[in-house]
């Protein structure tokens, strides 16, 4: 649910997979946080959102090419007590273009856990600009993220020097928790969804549509369970239900994605000719690093300054998982692995990870509050060994995450929270066949519990497919008709894996 397993800066300018610094390295190995990715939009907003209690003011969001309307909304941190500290939640409404828009907006719930909707969600709004023609799009930073009392920690940002050498500092985790102006036990999903419903009412909406990506799919399902009468429809991209027990299946699902990549290379004439033993080279590289980590001198991909990078086996494995999120970056792997194994040339891998590390901001503390209360308590050591056995990622990072959760010390949610969620609500489920963390099997599990529902698998899609090809059009048609079975989804078959790079110049013609 998560974001990716390689470490990366948490709340500084560069952003992907996981919180940075030593605190974030183990946690980030478990995350699947959703990578929307570099989308384009061109439109102008003209109408205003529904009238409600909130006064919205014009604002600009990074990555959004149109003006939005922003506000702050106060809620009690301890909703059960209804007193004490209040949190100011940041929200943005991207108004519909139509003079008489539809009454039901689209609320965007993003991933991580730990992403902020007003940051990552702006990219989703761009991809779904056709939805905005008739519907408002609403972005609410979930408590603990972005502009909503973020659970951030004072930690050094992590550069490429550390990304391939994970380590754990429990003192840093402890200092982070003790330094928070917050009770981290009060930042779980069900409490955040109560916030969302209060914001819905304050904005004057009766019923809403929900788009959720990765961890956001869990949040959307929890909202459905708590407020079924308020949900008009669901669009879920990269399913991460409670059954996924966040980090438990990352190693197995990542191994599946890696196996698919190597099998596709073997089936591709040019890739197979250029890299006849890609799997053997990967195994040999991992074995070599297991015996002895290596230090390499490289030019920093962004600054060109000489930089020393320590490469460890587990750090390299985490980097592989990160790159599998995006098929466009994964297409570089056979070439990069060959150079790393045969020439000890890691420049391709390092540059790819640095490119990947500029995509997603996450709040470290919020990630730990969710995973340590909702997932880790349900995972036994025996399950960890079983589900990670024989995988390139292994179990070390999960064991360290358990240690972090012991220090983070938030109570586990009652078992009643983890009952399967379903309902009578029109639902469109989306999966990327190449996704290393929320593969199609999780969509197949959920589609049986929603009615009417349809699960569409994009053959060449990775983690997050809502912005690819014809998928935005399918989402709009679904929201207009509420008929998932009537969608003509044949167009997604044209969305295949990008061609493999067979040299530094790119794929062969």
Rosetta blueprint (number, residue, H / E / L):
1 X L
2 X L
3 X L
4 X L
5 X L
6 X L
7 X L
8 X L
9 X L
10 X L
11 X L
12 X L
13 X L
14 X L
15 X L
16 X L
17 X L
18 X L
19 X L
20 X L
21 X H
22 X H
23 X H
24 X H
25 X H
26 X H
27 X H
28 X H
29 X L
30 X L
31 X L
32 X L
33 X L
34 X L
35 X L
36 X L
37 X L
38 X L
39 X L
40 X L
41 X L
42 X L
43 X L
44 X L
45 X L
46 X L
47 X L
48 X L
49 X L
50 X L
51 X L
52 X L
53 X L
54 X L
55 X L
56 X L
57 X E
58 X E
59 X E
60 X L
61 X L
62 X L
63 X L
64 X L
65 X L
66 X L
67 X L
68 X E
69 X E
70 X E
71 X E
72 X E
73 X E
74 X E
75 X E
76 X E
77 X L
78 X L
79 X L
80 X L
81 X L
82 X L
83 X L
84 X L
85 X L
86 X E
87 X E
88 X E
89 X E
90 X E
91 X E
92 X E
93 X E
94 X E
95 X L
96 X L
97 X L
98 X L
99 X L
100 X L
101 X L
102 X L
103 X L
104 X L
105 X L
106 X E
107 X E
108 X E
109 X E
110 X L
111 X L
112 X L
113 X L
114 X L
115 X L
116 X L
117 X H
118 X H
119 X H
120 X H
121 X H
122 X H
123 X H
124 X H
125 X H
126 X H
127 X H
128 X L
129 X H
130 X H
131 X H
132 X H
133 X L
134 X L
135 X L
136 X L
137 X E
138 X E
139 X E
140 X E
141 X L
142 X L
143 X L
144 X L
145 X E
146 X L
147 X L
148 X E
149 X L
150 X L
151 X L
152 X L
153 X L
154 X L
155 X L
156 X L
157 X L
158 X L
159 X L
160 X H
161 X H
162 X H
163 X H
164 X L
165 X L
166 X L
167 X L
168 X L
169 X L
170 X H
171 X H
172 X H
173 X H
174 X H
175 X H
176 X H
177 X H
178 X H
179 X H
180 X L
181 X L
182 X L
183 X L
184 X H
185 X H
186 X H
187 X L
188 X L
189 X H
190 X H
191 X H
192 X H
193 X H
194 X H
195 X H
196 X H
197 X H
198 X H
199 X H
200 X H
201 X H
202 X H
203 X H
204 X L
205 X L
206 X L
207 X L
208 X E
209 X E
210 X E
211 X E
212 X E
213 X E
214 X L
215 X H
216 X H
217 X H
218 X H
219 X H
220 X H
221 X H
222 X H
223 X H
224 X H
225 X H
226 X H
227 X L
228 X H
229 X H
230 X H
231 X E
232 X E
233 X E
234 X E
235 X E
236 X E
237 X E
238 X L
239 X L
240 X L
241 X L
242 X H
243 X H
244 X H
245 X L
246 X H
247 X H
248 X H
249 X H
250 X H
251 X H
252 X H
253 X H
254 X H
255 X H
256 X H
257 X H
258 X H
259 X H
260 X H
261 X H
262 X H
263 X H
264 X H
265 X H
266 X H
267 X H
268 X L
269 X H
270 X H
271 X H
272 X H
273 X H
274 X H
275 X L
276 X L
277 X L
278 X H
279 X H
280 X H
281 X H
282 X H
283 X H
284 X H
285 X H
286 X H
287 X H
288 X H
289 X H
290 X H
291 X H
292 X L
293 X L
294 X E
295 X E
296 X E
297 X E
298 X E
299 X E
300 X L
301 X L
302 X L
303 X L
304 X L
305 X L
306 X E
307 X E
308 X E
309 X E
310 X E
311 X E
312 X L
313 X H
314 X H
315 X H
316 X H
317 X H
318 X H
319 X H
320 X H
321 X H
322 X H
323 X H
324 X H
325 X L
326 X L
327 X H
328 X H
329 X H
330 X H
331 X L
332 X L
333 X H
334 X H
335 X H
336 X H
337 X H
338 X H
339 X H
340 X H
341 X H
342 X H
343 X H
344 X L
345 X L
346 X L
347 X H
348 X H
349 X H
350 X H
351 X H
352 X H
353 X H
354 X H
355 X H
356 X H
357 X L
358 X L
359 X L
360 X L
361 X L
362 X L
363 X L
364 X H
365 X H
366 X H
367 X H
368 X H
369 X H
370 X H
371 X H
372 X H
373 X H
374 X H
375 X L
376 X H
377 X H
378 X H
379 X L
380 X L
381 X H
382 X H
383 X H
384 X H
385 X H
386 X H
387 X H
388 X H
389 X L
390 X L
391 X L
392 X L
393 X L
394 X L
395 X L
396 X H
397 X H
398 X H
399 X H
400 X H
401 X H
402 X H
403 X H
404 X H
405 X H
406 X H
407 X H
408 X H
409 X L
410 X L
411 X L
412 X L
413 X L
414 X L
415 X H
416 X H
417 X H
418 X H
419 X L
420 X L
421 X L
422 X L
423 X E
424 X E
425 X E
426 X E
427 X E
428 X E
429 X E
430 X E
431 X E
432 X E
433 X L
434 X L
435 X L
436 X L
437 X L
438 X L
439 X L
440 X H
441 X H
442 X H
443 X H
444 X H
445 X H
446 X H
447 X H
448 X L
449 X L
450 X E
451 X E
452 X E
453 X E
454 X E
455 X E
456 X E
457 X E
458 X E
459 X L
460 X L
461 X L
462 X L
463 X L
464 X L
465 X L
466 X L
467 X L
468 X L
469 X L
470 X L
471 X H
472 X H
473 X H
474 X H
475 X H
476 X H
477 X H
478 X H
479 X H
480 X H
481 X H
482 X L
483 X L
484 X H
485 X H
486 X H
487 X L
488 X L
489 X L
490 X H
491 X H
492 X H
493 X H
494 X H
495 X L
496 X L
497 X L
498 X L
499 X L
500 X L
501 X L
502 X L
503 X E
504 X L
505 X L
506 X E
507 X L
508 X L
509 X L
